[in-house]
Amino acid sequence: MQNNSVLQSNNISTDSLSEVIIDSIQDIKGKNILKLDLRHIDDAPTDFFIICEGDSVTQVNAIAGNISRRVKDECGIRHSRLEGMANAKWVLVDYFDIVVHVFYPETRKYYELEDLWLDAKSTEYQNL
């Protein structure tokens, strides 16, 4: 993917970046965290999706903001796109190789993003 040069120039692996993202979600008590590995799927839009949810629009915004802040501070990487903060029912934080989807629970159920990528390898993370 395009961001490899950004990750390499910052000496950050996708594994390290995903660890910071997952930890950033857990900092704000994000729930039902799922990482989908899309690397073996032809025409996948990215290498990984990280999907989670917050109990309120305030928490959804806080999770997305914390991800953006920590990745910039700890990895030196800015997101290429941040969408959905105004509505906060579905916020997307795009790092090219990793795209993070922070959902409000009802929105997550409606779109069933995980079901669209059933052939992806998935990793679930405990709620803290």
The first five atom37 places (N, CA, C, CB, O) and aatype in JSON, in Angstrom:
{
  "aatype": [12, 5, 2, 2, 15, 19, 10, 5, 15, 2, 2, 9, 15, 16, 3, 15, 10, 15, 6, 19, 9, 9, 3, 15, 9, 5, 3, 9, 11, 7, 11, 2, 9, 10, 11, 10, 3, 10, 1, 8, 9, 3, 3, 0, 14, 16, 3, 13, 13, 9, 9, 4, 6, 7, 3, 15, 19, 16, 5, 19, 2, 0, 9, 0, 7, 2, 9, 15, 1, 1, 19, 11, 3, 6, 4, 7, 9, 1, 8, 15, 1, 10, 6, 7, 12, 0, 2, 0, 11, 17, 19, 10, 19, 3, 18, 13, 3, 9, 19, 19, 8, 19, 13, 18, 14, 6, 16, 1, 11, 18, 18, 6, 10, 6, 3, 10, 17, 10, 3, 0, 11, 15, 16, 6, 18, 5, 2, 10],
  "atom_mask": [
    [1, 1, 1, 1, 1],
    [1, 1, 1, 1, 1],
    [1, 1, 1, 1, 1],
    [1, 1, 1, 1, 1],
    [1, 1, 1, 1, 1],
    [1, 1, 1, 1, 1],
    [1, 1, 1, 1, 1],
    [1, 1, 1, 1, 1],
    [1, 1, 1, 1, 1],
    [1, 1, 1, 1, 1],
    [1, 1, 1, 1, 1],
    [1, 1, 1, 1, 1],
    [1, 1, 1, 1, 1],
    [1, 1, 1, 1, 1],
    [1, 1, 1, 1, 1],
    [1, 1, 1, 1, 1],
    [1, 1, 1, 1, 1],
    [1, 1, 1, 1, 1],
    [1, 1, 1, 1, 1],
    [1, 1, 1, 1, 1],
    [1, 1, 1, 1, 1],
    [1, 1, 1, 1, 1],
    [1, 1, 1, 1, 1],
    [1, 1, 1, 1, 1],
    [1, 1, 1, 1, 1],
    [1, 1, 1, 1, 1],
    [1, 1, 1, 1, 1],
    [1, 1, 1, 1, 1],
    [1, 1, 1, 1, 1],
    [1, 1, 1, 0, 1],
    [1, 1, 1, 1, 1],
    [1, 1, 1, 1, 1],
    [1, 1, 1, 1, 1],
    [1, 1, 1, 1, 1],
    [1, 1, 1, 1, 1],
    [1, 1, 1, 1, 1],
    [1, 1, 1, 1, 1],
    [1, 1, 1, 1, 1],
    [1, 1, 1, 1, 1],
    [1, 1, 1, 1, 1],
    [1, 1, 1, 1, 1],
    [1, 1, 1, 1, 1],
    [1, 1, 1, 1, 1],
    [1, 1, 1, 1, 1],
    [1, 1, 1, 1, 1],
    [1, 1, 1, 1, 1],
    [1, 1, 1, 1, 1],
    [1, 1, 1, 1, 1],
    [1, 1, 1, 1, 1],
    [1, 1, 1, 1, 1],
    [1, 1, 1, 1, 1],
    [1, 1, 1, 1, 1],
    [1, 1, 1, 1, 1],
    [1, 1, 1, 0, 1],
    [1, 1, 1, 1, 1],
    [1, 1, 1, 1, 1],
    [1, 1, 1, 1, 1],
    [1, 1, 1, 1, 1],
    [1, 1, 1, 1, 1],
    [1, 1, 1, 1, 1],
    [1, 1, 1, 1, 1],
    [1, 1, 1, 1, 1],
    [1, 1, 1, 1, 1],
    [1, 1, 1, 1, 1],
    [1, 1, 1, 0, 1],
    [1, 1, 1, 1, 1],
    [1, 1, 1, 1, 1],
    [1, 1, 1, 1, 1],
    [1, 1, 1, 1, 1],
    [1, 1, 1, 1, 1],
    [1, 1, 1, 1, 1],
    [1, 1, 1, 1, 1],
    [1, 1, 1, 1, 1],
    [1, 1, 1, 1, 1],
    [1, 1, 1, 1, 1],
    [1, 1, 1, 0, 1],
    [1, 1, 1, 1, 1],
    [1, 1, 1, 1, 1],
    [1, 1, 1, 1, 1],
    [1, 1, 1, 1, 1],
    [1, 1, 1, 1, 1],
    [1, 1, 1, 1, 1],
    [1, 1, 1, 1, 1],
    [1, 1, 1, 0, 1],
    [1, 1, 1, 1, 1],
    [1, 1, 1, 1, 1],
    [1, 1, 1, 1, 1],
    [1, 1, 1, 1, 1],
    [1, 1, 1, 1, 1],
    [1, 1, 1, 1, 1],
    [1, 1, 1, 1, 1],
    [1, 1, 1, 1, 1],
    [1, 1, 1, 1, 1],
    [1, 1, 1, 1, 1],
    [1, 1, 1, 1, 1],
    [1, 1, 1, 1, 1],
    [1, 1, 1, 1, 1],
    [1, 1, 1, 1, 1],
    [1, 1, 1, 1, 1],
    [1, 1, 1, 1, 1],
    [1, 1, 1, 1, 1],
    [1, 1, 1, 1, 1],
    [1, 1, 1, 1, 1],
    [1, 1, 1, 1, 1],
    [1, 1, 1, 1, 1],
    [1, 1, 1, 1, 1],
    [1, 1, 1, 1, 1],
    [1, 1, 1, 1, 1],
    [1, 1, 1, 1, 1],
    [1, 1, 1, 1, 1],
    [1, 1, 1, 1, 1],
    [1, 1, 1, 1, 1],
    [1, 1, 1, 1, 1],
    [1, 1, 1, 1, 1],
    [1, 1, 1, 1, 1],
    [1, 1, 1, 1, 1],
    [1, 1, 1, 1, 1],
    [1, 1, 1, 1, 1],
    [1, 1, 1, 1, 1],
    [1, 1, 1, 1, 1],
    [1, 1, 1, 1, 1],
    [1, 1, 1, 1, 1],
    [1, 1, 1, 1, 1],
    [1, 1, 1, 1, 1],
    [1, 1, 1, 1, 1],
    [1, 1, 1, 1, 1],
    [1, 1, 1, 1, 1],
    [1, 1, 1, 1, 1]
  ],
  "atom_positions": [
    [[0.85, -1.18, 0.0], [0.0, 0.0, 0.0], [0.89, 1.24, 0.0], [-0.96, 0.0, 1.22], [2.1, 1.14, 0.21]],
    [[0.3, 2.4, -0.23], [1.02, 3.64, -0.37], [1.77, 4.05, 0.89], [0.09, 4.72, -0.76], [2.84, 4.64, 0.79]],
    [[1.24, 3.77, 2.04], [1.79, 4.28, 3.29], [3.06, 3.56, 3.73], [0.77, 4.19, 4.36], [3.71, 4.0, 4.67]],
    [[3.42, 2.47, 3.06], [4.62, 1.76, 3.48], [5.82, 2.68, 3.56], [4.92, 0.63, 2.54], [6.61, 2.56, 4.5]],
    [[5.97, 3.59, 2.61], [7.11, 4.5, 2.65], [7.02, 5.42, 3.87], [7.17, 5.33, 1.37], [8.05, 5.74, 4.47]],
    [[5.82, 5.84, 4.23], [5.65, 6.66, 5.43], [5.99, 5.84, 6.67], [4.2, 7.2, 5.53], [6.69, 6.32, 7.56]],
    [[5.5, 4.61, 6.74], [5.8, 3.76, 7.87], [7.3, 3.46, 7.94], [5.01, 2.45, 7.79], [7.9, 3.54, 9.01]],
    [[7.9, 3.13, 6.8], [9.32, 2.82, 6.78], [10.17, 4.04, 7.14], [9.73, 2.29, 5.42], [11.15, 3.91, 7.87]],
    [[9.8, 5.22, 6.63], [10.59, 6.41, 6.93], [10.51, 6.78, 8.41], [10.12, 7.6, 6.08], [11.4, 7.46, 8.93]],
    [[9.45, 6.32, 9.09], [9.32, 6.55, 10.53], [9.73, 5.32, 11.34], [7.88, 6.94, 10.87], [9.57, 5.28, 12.56]],
    [[10.27, 4.3, 10.64], [10.67, 3.05, 11.29], [9.54, 2.42, 12.1], [11.87, 3.29, 12.19], [9.74, 1.93, 13.2]],
    [[8.34, 2.45, 11.53], [7.16, 1.9, 12.19], [6.61, 0.77, 11.32], [6.06, 2.99, 12.42], [6.43, 0.94, 10.12]],
    [[6.37, -0.38, 11.93], [5.74, -1.49, 11.21], [4.22, -1.37, 11.34], [6.25, -2.86, 11.76], [3.72, -0.67, 12.22]],
    [[3.51, -2.06, 10.47], [2.05, -2.07, 10.6], [1.64, -2.71, 11.93], [1.4, -2.83, 9.42], [0.64, -2.31, 12.52]],
    [[2.41, -3.68, 12.4], [2.11, -4.3, 13.7], [2.24, -3.28, 14.83], [3.04, -5.5, 13.96], [1.38, -3.21, 15.7]],
    [[3.3, -2.49, 14.8], [3.49, -1.46, 15.83], [2.41, -0.4, 15.76], [4.87, -0.8, 15.69], [1.88, 0.04, 16.79]],
    [[2.07, 0.02, 14.55], [1.01, 1.01, 14.38], [-0.32, 0.47, 14.89], [0.9, 1.43, 12.91], [-1.05, 1.18, 15.58]],
    [[-0.63, -0.78, 14.55], [-1.9, -1.34, 15.01], [-1.93, -1.47, 16.53], [-2.15, -2.71, 14.35], [-2.99, -1.31, 17.14]],
    [[-0.79, -1.77, 17.16], [-0.74, -1.85, 18.62], [-1.05, -0.49, 19.26], [0.65, -2.34, 19.09], [-1.78, -0.42, 20.24]],
    [[-0.51, 0.58, 18.7], [-0.79, 1.92, 19.22], [-2.27, 2.24, 19.02], [0.1, 2.99, 18.52], [-2.9, 2.81, 19.91]],
    [[-2.82, 1.88, 17.87], [-4.24, 2.15, 17.6], [-5.13, 1.38, 18.57], [-4.59, 1.77, 16.15], [-6.04, 1.96, 19.16]],
    [[-4.87, 0.09, 18.75], [-5.67, -0.74, 19.67], [-5.57, -0.17, 21.09], [-5.19, -2.22, 19.65], [-6.59, -0.04, 21.77]],
    [[-4.37, 0.17, 21.53], [-4.19, 0.74, 22.87], [-4.92, 2.07, 23.01], [-2.69, 0.93, 23.16], [-5.48, 2.37, 24.06]],
    [[-4.92, 2.86, 21.95], [-5.63, 4.15, 21.96], [-7.13, 3.96, 22.12], [-5.34, 4.94, 20.67], [-7.8, 4.73, 22.81]],
    [[-7.65, 2.92, 21.49], [-9.08, 2.59, 21.62], [-9.37, 2.15, 23.05], [-9.49, 1.48, 20.61], [-10.35, 2.59, 23.65]],
    [[-8.52, 1.28, 23.58], [-8.72, 0.76, 24.93], [-8.58, 1.86, 25.99], [-7.74, -0.36, 25.22], [-9.22, 1.79, 27.03]],
    [[-7.74, 2.87, 25.72], [-7.6, 4.02, 26.63], [-8.94, 4.67, 26.93], [-6.65, 5.06, 26.03], [-9.2, 5.11, 28.06]],
    [[-9.78, 4.73, 25.92], [-11.07, 5.44, 26.03], [-12.2, 4.44, 26.22], [-11.32, 6.32, 24.76], [-13.38, 4.78, 26.06]],
    [[-11.85, 3.2, 26.55], [-12.82, 2.14, 26.84], [-13.68, 1.78, 25.64], [-13.7, 2.55, 27.99], [-14.85, 1.44, 25.79]],
    [[-13.08, 1.86, 24.43], [-13.77, 1.38, 23.24], [-14.06, -0.11, 23.38], [0.0, 0.0, 0.0], [-13.32, -0.83, 24.05]],
    [[-15.12, -0.56, 22.75], [-15.6, -1.93, 22.92], [-15.6, -2.7, 21.61], [-16.99, -1.94, 23.52], [-15.55, -2.14, 20.52]],
    [[-15.66, -4.03, 21.77], [-15.81, -4.95, 20.64], [-14.81, -4.65, 19.53], [-17.24, -4.88, 20.09], [-15.17, -4.45, 18.37]],
    [[-13.54, -4.63, 19.92], [-12.45, -4.3, 18.99], [-12.13, -5.53, 18.15], [-11.19, -3.8, 19.75], [-11.94, -6.63, 18.66]],
    [[-12.06, -5.3, 16.85], [-11.8, -6.37, 15.9], [-10.8, -5.88, 14.86], [-13.11, -6.86, 15.22], [-10.97, -4.8, 14.3]],
    [[-9.76, -6.67, 14.61], [-8.8, -6.34, 13.55], [-8.97, -7.37, 12.44], [-7.33, -6.32, 14.07], [-8.88, -8.57, 12.68]],
    [[-9.22, -6.88, 11.23], [-9.38, -7.74, 10.07], [-8.14, -7.63, 9.18], [-10.66, -7.38, 9.29], [-7.77, -6.54, 8.76]],
    [[-7.52, -8.76, 8.9], [-6.36, -8.81, 8.02], [-6.86, -9.08, 6.6], [-5.33, -9.92, 8.47], [-7.36, -10.16, 6.3]],
    [[-6.73, -8.07, 5.75], [-7.25, -8.15, 4.38], [-6.14, -8.39, 3.35], [-8.0, -6.88, 4.04], [-6.41, -8.37, 2.15]],
    [[-4.93, -8.61, 3.79], [-3.79, -8.68, 2.88], [-3.89, -9.78, 1.83], [-2.53, -8.87, 3.67], [-3.35, -9.63, 0.74]],
    [[-4.56, -10.87, 2.13], [-4.67, -11.98, 1.18], [-5.9, -11.87, 0.27], [-4.71, -13.29, 1.93], [-6.16, -12.76, -0.54]],
    [[-6.66, -10.79, 0.4], [-7.88, -10.62, -0.38], [-7.59, -9.71, -1.57], [-9.04, -10.04, 0.49], [-7.13, -8.58, -1.41]],
    [[-7.87, -10.22, -2.77], [-7.67, -9.42, -3.98], [-8.53, -8.17, -3.94], [-7.98, -10.24, -5.23], [-9.69, -8.22, -3.51]],
    [[-7.98, -7.07, -4.37], [-8.68, -5.78, -4.48], [-9.18, -5.21, -3.15], [-9.85, -5.94, -5.41], [-10.08, -4.37, -3.14]],
    [[-8.61, -5.66, -2.04], [-8.98, -5.08, -0.74], [-8.51, -3.62, -0.72], [-8.35, -5.9, 0.46], [-7.45, -3.31, -1.27]],
    [[-9.27, -2.74, -0.09], [-8.92, -1.32, -0.09], [-7.73, -0.96, 0.8], [-10.1, -0.52, 0.33], [-7.2, 0.15, 0.7]],
    [[-7.32, -1.87, 1.67], [-6.24, -1.63, 2.62], [-5.72, -2.97, 3.12], [-6.72, -0.74, 3.81], [-6.26, -4.01, 2.76]],
    [[-4.69, -2.95, 3.93], [-4.16, -4.2, 4.5], [-4.96, -4.65, 5.73], [-2.7, -4.02, 4.88], [-5.19, -5.84, 5.91]],
    [[-5.38, -3.69, 6.56], [-6.09, -4.01, 7.8], [-7.24, -3.04, 8.02], [-5.14, -3.98, 9.0], [-7.13, -1.85, 7.72]],
    [[-8.34, -3.56, 8.54], [-9.39, -2.75, 9.14], [-9.32, -3.0, 10.63], [-10.83, -3.1, 8.55], [-9.16, -4.13, 11.07]],
    [[-9.44, -1.94, 11.41], [-9.65, -2.08, 12.85], [-11.0, -1.46, 13.11], [-8.49, -1.38, 13.71], [-11.25, -0.3, 12.77]],
    [[-11.89, -2.24, 13.72], [-13.27, -1.83, 13.94], [-13.54, -1.87, 15.44], [-14.26, -2.74, 13.16], [-13.15, -2.81, 16.14]],
    [[-14.21, -0.84, 15.93], [-14.59, -0.81, 17.35], [-15.84, 0.04, 17.49], [-13.43, -0.25, 18.24], [-16.36, 0.58, 16.51]],
    [[-16.32, 0.16, 18.72], [-17.48, 0.99, 18.96], [-17.37, 1.7, 20.3], [-18.75, 0.16, 18.92], [-16.65, 1.28, 21.21]],
    [[-18.11, 2.8, 20.38], [-18.24, 3.56, 21.62], [-19.71, 3.64, 21.98], [0.0, 0.0, 0.0], [-20.57, 3.56, 21.11]],
    [[-19.99, 3.81, 23.26], [-21.38, 3.8, 23.75], [-22.15, 5.08, 23.47], [-21.39, 3.54, 25.21], [-23.37, 5.1, 23.58]],
    [[-21.45, 6.15, 23.11], [-22.11, 7.43, 22.84], [-21.34, 8.14, 21.74], [-22.18, 8.31, 24.13], [-20.21, 7.79, 21.42]],
    [[-21.97, 9.16, 21.14], [-21.28, 9.92, 20.11], [-20.07, 10.65, 20.71], [-22.23, 10.93, 19.44], [-19.06, 10.84, 20.03]],
    [[-20.17, 11.04, 21.97], [-19.05, 11.67, 22.65], [-17.88, 10.7, 22.75], [-19.47, 12.17, 24.05], [-16.73, 11.08, 22.5]],
    [[-18.16, 9.45, 23.11], [-17.1, 8.45, 23.22], [-16.53, 8.11, 21.84], [-17.63, 7.19, 23.91], [-15.32, 7.93, 21.71]],
    [[-17.37, 8.0, 20.83], [-16.9, 7.74, 19.47], [-15.9, 8.82, 19.05], [-18.08, 7.67, 18.47], [-14.83, 8.51, 18.54]],
    [[-16.27, 10.09, 19.26], [-15.37, 11.2, 18.95], [-14.08, 11.13, 19.76], [-16.07, 12.54, 19.2], [-12.99, 11.37, 19.23]],
    [[-14.2, 10.81, 21.04], [-13.03, 10.74, 21.91], [-12.07, 9.63, 21.46], [-13.45, 10.51, 23.36], [-10.86, 9.81, 21.49]],
    [[-12.61, 8.48, 21.07], [-11.78, 7.37, 20.6], [-11.02, 7.79, 19.34], [-12.64, 6.11, 20.31], [-9.8, 7.63, 19.26]],
    [[-11.73, 8.34, 18.36], [-11.09, 8.75, 17.11], [-10.04, 9.83, 17.36], [-12.14, 9.27, 16.11], [-8.95, 9.79, 16.78]],
    [[-10.36, 10.78, 18.22], [-9.4, 11.83, 18.55], [-8.16, 11.3, 19.24], [0.0, 0.0, 0.0], [-7.05, 11.75, 18.97]],
    [[-8.35, 10.33, 20.14], [-7.22, 9.74, 20.86], [-6.32, 8.95, 19.9], [-7.72, 8.84, 21.99], [-5.1, 9.0, 20.01]],
    [[-6.93, 8.22, 18.98], [-6.14, 7.48, 17.98], [-5.28, 8.47, 17.19], [-7.07, 6.67, 17.03], [-4.07, 8.29, 17.06]],
    [[-5.91, 9.5, 16.67], [-5.21, 10.49, 15.85], [-4.07, 11.15, 16.61], [-6.19, 11.56, 15.37], [-2.96, 11.3, 16.09]],
    [[-4.34, 11.52, 17.83], [-3.35, 12.2, 18.68], [-2.17, 11.3, 19.02], [-4.01, 12.69, 19.98], [-1.01, 11.69, 18.87]],
    [[-2.47, 10.09, 19.48], [-1.39, 9.19, 19.91], [-0.54, 8.7, 18.74], [-1.98, 7.99, 20.63], [0.68, 8.6, 18.87]],
    [[-1.16, 8.4, 17.62], [-0.38, 7.95, 16.46], [0.55, 9.06, 15.99], [-1.32, 7.51, 15.31], [1.7, 8.81, 15.63]],
    [[0.06, 10.29, 15.99], [0.91, 11.43, 15.6], [2.05, 11.6, 16.61], [0.07, 12.73, 15.51], [3.21, 11.75, 16.22]],
    [[1.72, 11.59, 17.9], [2.73, 11.82, 18.94], [3.73, 10.68, 19.06], [2.06, 12.03, 20.28], [4.93, 10.93, 19.19]],
    [[3.26, 9.43, 19.0], [4.11, 8.28, 19.27], [4.78, 7.7, 18.01], [3.32, 7.22, 19.93], [5.86, 7.11, 18.1]],
    [[4.13, 7.87, 16.86], [4.65, 7.26, 15.63], [5.08, 8.31, 14.6], [3.61, 6.35, 15.02], [5.75, 7.98, 13.62]],
    [[4.7, 9.55, 14.82], [5.04, 10.6, 13.87], [4.26, 10.52, 12.57], [0.0, 0.0, 0.0], [4.71, 11.02, 11.54]],
    [[3.1, 9.89, 12.61], [2.29, 9.7, 11.41], [0.95, 10.41, 11.58], [2.07, 8.19, 11.11], [0.27, 10.25, 12.59]],
    [[0.6, 11.2, 10.57], [-0.72, 11.84, 10.54], [-1.65, 10.99, 9.69], [-0.62, 13.31, 9.98], [-1.22, 10.38, 8.71]],
    [[-2.9, 10.95, 10.06], [-3.89, 10.24, 9.25], [-4.0, 10.93, 7.89], [-5.27, 10.18, 9.96], [-3.78, 12.14, 7.78]],
    [[-4.34, 10.17, 6.87], [-4.53, 10.76, 5.55], [-5.95, 11.3, 5.42], [-4.25, 9.74, 4.45], [-6.21, 12.21, 4.63]],
    [[-6.86, 10.73, 6.19], [-8.26, 11.16, 6.17], [-8.89, 10.89, 7.52], [-9.04, 10.43, 5.04], [-8.61, 9.88, 8.16]],
    [[-9.73, 11.81, 7.93], [-10.53, 11.65, 9.15], [-11.92, 12.14, 8.79], [-9.92, 12.46, 10.38], [-12.12, 13.32, 8.52]],
    [[-12.87, 11.23, 8.8], [-14.23, 11.58, 8.37], [-15.25, 11.14, 9.41], [-14.55, 10.94, 7.02], [-15.08, 10.12, 10.07]],
    [[-16.32, 11.92, 9.55], [-17.45, 11.54, 10.38], [-17.48, 12.14, 11.77], [0.0, 0.0, 0.0], [-18.37, 11.81, 12.55]],
    [[-16.54, 13.01, 12.1], [-16.47, 13.56, 13.45], [-17.7, 14.42, 13.79], [-15.2, 14.39, 13.61], [-18.12, 14.46, 14.95]],
    [[-18.26, 15.1, 12.83], [-19.41, 15.98, 13.09], [-20.62, 15.18, 13.56], [-19.76, 16.8, 11.84], [-21.31, 15.59, 14.49]],
    [[-20.88, 14.06, 12.91], [-22.04, 13.23, 13.23], [-21.7, 12.22, 14.32], [-22.53, 12.51, 11.98], [-22.51, 11.94, 15.2]],
    [[-20.49, 11.67, 14.26], [-19.95, 10.71, 15.23], [-20.77, 9.43, 15.36], [-19.84, 11.36, 16.57], [-20.79, 8.83, 16.44]],
    [[-21.42, 9.01, 14.3], [-22.07, 7.69, 14.29], [-21.14, 6.66, 13.67], [-23.41, 7.75, 13.51], [-21.23, 5.46, 13.97]],
    [[-20.24, 7.14, 12.8], [-19.23, 6.3, 12.17], [-18.07, 7.21, 11.81], [-19.79, 5.54, 10.9], [-18.18, 8.03, 10.89]],
    [[-16.97, 7.08, 12.52], [-15.79, 7.89, 12.24], [-14.74, 6.98, 11.62], [-15.24, 8.58, 13.54], [-14.46, 5.89, 12.12]],
    [[-14.17, 7.44, 10.52], [-13.14, 6.7, 9.81], [-11.82, 7.45, 9.97], [-13.51, 6.51, 8.31], [-11.74, 8.65, 9.71]],
    [[-10.78, 6.72, 10.38], [-9.44, 7.27, 10.49], [-8.55, 6.43, 9.57], [-8.91, 7.26, 12.0], [-8.36, 5.24, 9.8]],
    [[-8.03, 7.06, 8.52], [-7.32, 6.35, 7.46], [-5.82, 6.57, 7.54], [-7.85, 6.78, 6.09], [-5.34, 7.7, 7.47]],
    [[-5.08, 5.47, 7.7], [-3.62, 5.49, 7.68], [-3.08, 4.7, 6.49], [-3.06, 4.93, 9.0], [-1.98, 4.15, 6.57]],
    [[-3.81, 4.62, 5.4], [-3.49, 3.88, 4.19], [-3.45, 2.37, 4.42], [-2.16, 4.34, 3.63], [-4.34, 1.65, 3.96]],
    [[-2.44, 1.88, 5.13], [-2.31, 0.44, 5.37], [-3.31, -0.06, 6.41], [-0.89, 0.1, 5.81], [-3.68, -1.23, 6.42]],
    [[-3.72, 0.84, 7.28], [-4.69, 0.51, 8.33], [-5.79, 1.56, 8.29], [-4.01, 0.44, 9.75], [-5.52, 2.76, 8.35]],
    [[-7.02, 1.09, 8.19], [-8.17, 2.0, 8.25], [-8.97, 1.63, 9.48], [-9.06, 1.91, 6.94], [-9.36, 0.48, 9.67]],
    [[-9.21, 2.63, 10.32], [-9.92, 2.42, 11.59], [-11.35, 2.91, 11.43], [-9.2, 3.15, 12.76], [-11.59, 4.01, 10.94]],
    [[-12.3, 2.08, 11.86], [-13.72, 2.43, 11.84], [-14.2, 2.45, 13.28], [-14.56, 1.4, 10.97], [-14.19, 1.42, 13.96]],
    [[-14.62, 3.61, 13.75], [-15.15, 3.76, 15.11], [-16.64, 4.0, 14.97], [-14.44, 4.93, 15.91], [-17.07, 5.02, 14.42]],
    [[-17.42, 3.06, 15.46], [-18.87, 3.09, 15.28], [-19.63, 3.38, 16.56], [-19.33, 1.78, 14.71], [-19.16, 3.09, 17.66]],
    [[-20.79, 3.97, 16.4], [-21.85, 3.97, 17.39], [-22.51, 2.59, 17.23], [-22.88, 5.19, 17.2], [-22.68, 2.15, 16.09]],
    [[-22.88, 1.89, 18.31], [-23.33, 0.49, 18.2], [-24.43, 0.23, 17.15], [-23.83, 0.04, 19.53], [-24.33, -0.73, 16.39]],
    [[-25.45, 1.05, 17.11], [-26.54, 0.81, 16.16], [-26.07, 0.98, 14.72], [-27.71, 1.77, 16.43], [-26.54, 0.27, 13.82]],
    [[-25.14, 1.9, 14.5], [-24.61, 2.11, 13.15], [-23.77, 0.91, 12.73], [-23.76, 3.4, 13.1], [-23.83, 0.47, 11.58]],
    [[-23.0, 0.38, 13.65], [-22.19, -0.81, 13.36], [-23.09, -1.98, 12.98], [-21.31, -1.18, 14.56], [-22.8, -2.69, 12.02]],
    [[-24.17, -2.18, 13.73], [-25.1, -3.27, 13.42], [-25.75, -3.07, 12.06], [-26.18, -3.36, 14.51], [-25.94, -4.04, 11.32]],
    [[-26.08, -1.84, 11.72], [-26.75, -1.54, 10.46], [-25.85, -1.87, 9.26], [-27.17, -0.07, 10.43], [-26.29, -2.51, 8.31]],
    [[-24.6, -1.42, 9.31], [-23.69, -1.6, 8.17], [-23.02, -2.97, 8.11], [-22.64, -0.55, 8.2], [-22.61, -3.41, 7.04]],
    [[-22.9, -3.65, 9.25], [-22.34, -4.99, 9.32], [-21.05, -5.11, 8.49], [-23.36, -6.01, 8.83], [-20.9, -6.03, 7.68]],
    [[-20.15, -4.19, 8.7], [-18.89, -4.13, 7.94], [-18.1, -5.43, 8.05], [-18.04, -2.96, 8.44], [-17.5, -5.87, 7.07]],
    [[-18.09, -6.03, 9.22], [-17.37, -7.28, 9.41], [-17.89, -8.37, 8.48], [-17.49, -7.74, 10.87], [-17.12, -9.18, 7.97]],
    [[-19.2, -8.39, 8.25], [-19.81, -9.41, 7.41], [-19.42, -9.26, 5.94], [-21.31, -9.36, 7.55], [-19.47, -10.22, 5.18]],
    [[-19.05, -8.06, 5.54], [-18.62, -7.85, 4.16], [-17.24, -8.45, 3.89], [-18.59, -6.36, 3.84], [-16.87, -8.69, 2.74]],
    [[-16.49, -8.7, 4.95], [-15.12, -9.21, 4.84], [-14.97, -10.51, 5.62], [-14.11, -8.15, 5.34], [-14.0, -10.69, 6.36]],
    [[-15.92, -11.41, 5.47], [-15.9, -12.68, 6.21], [-14.68, -13.54, 5.91], [-17.14, -13.47, 5.91], [-14.29, -14.36, 6.73]],
    [[-14.07, -13.36, 4.73], [-12.91, -14.16, 4.39], [-11.61, -13.58, 4.92], [-12.83, -14.32, 2.89], [-10.53, -14.12, 4.66]],
    [[-11.69, -12.48, 5.65], [-10.51, -11.89, 6.28], [-10.18, -12.65, 7.56], [-10.73, -10.37, 6.59], [-11.07, -13.17, 8.23]],
    [[-8.9, -12.69, 7.89], [-8.48, -13.26, 9.17], [-8.8, -12.21, 10.24], [-6.93, -13.64, 9.18], [-8.43, -11.05, 10.1]],
    [[-9.49, -12.62, 11.3], [-9.89, -11.64, 12.31], [-9.25, -11.94, 13.66], [-11.4, -11.62, 12.45], [-9.03, -13.09, 14.03]],
    [[-8.97, -10.86, 14.38], [-8.44, -10.92, 15.73], [-9.32, -10.06, 16.61], [-6.94, -10.46, 15.8], [-9.52, -8.88, 16.34]],
    [[-9.86, -10.66, 17.68], [-10.7, -9.92, 18.62], [-9.85, -9.52, 19.83], [-11.93, -10.76, 19.05], [-8.94, -10.24, 20.23]],
    [[-10.18, -8.35, 20.39], [-9.49, -7.85, 21.58], [-10.48, -7.68, 22.7], [-8.77, -6.51, 21.28], [-11.63, -7.3, 22.48]],
    [[-10.03, -7.98, 23.9], [-10.89, -7.9, 25.08], [-11.31, -6.47, 25.38], [-10.19, -8.48, 26.29], [-10.55, -5.53, 25.19]],
    [[-12.55, -6.34, 25.85], [-12.98, -5.06, 26.4], [-12.3, -4.88, 27.75], [-14.53, -4.98, 26.52], [-12.26, -5.82, 28.55]],
    [[-11.79, -3.7, 28.0], [-11.14, -3.44, 29.28], [-12.09, -2.77, 30.25], [-9.92, -2.58, 29.09], [-11.71, -2.48, 31.39]]
  ]
}
